[in-house]
Amino acid sequence: MSERAGKDIGRPPRPGSTVGTIVYILLGPIIWAAHFTALYFGQSVTCQITGSGRPETIASAINLGIWAATAIAASLLAMALHSPARFEVLFGTDVWQSDQRGFHRQTMAVLSGLSLFAILAAASGTLLIDPCAVLR
């Protein structure tokens, strides 16, 4: 039995997007990688540029930026986990058969959950370490 709606009867099914499916499945790691890169690039550049500035103000600004980026990344992952159907439509993976979509959703959910943990773990370092400490 076809899963297509009544208005689609008679039309050939559109093919599933392979690239969209890969991006959908790897959504969590992609967001984690962007978050990780933004944090370390932004922190390193800010510390290098403002090397002799007021350390308390700079550290507060860096920590605020880290937590703002973390909130954005965590929100995107939470939205993907809460309503995966919207992201399926966005990436063109809603045309796959139901068993394939189920596998895609489960894989995306596991990877997004792991990525959410990694994002929160990376941001939690701001609670323990001075952002511009010479540790490199």
Buried (B, 14 or more C-beta within 10 A) or exposed (E): EEEEEEEEEEEEEEEBBEEBBBBBBBBBBBBBEBBBEBBEEBBEEBBEEBEEEEBEEBBEBBBEBBBEBBEBBBEBBEEBBEEBEEBBEBBBBBBBEEEEBEEBBEBBBEBBEEBBEBBEEBBEEBEEEEBBEEEE
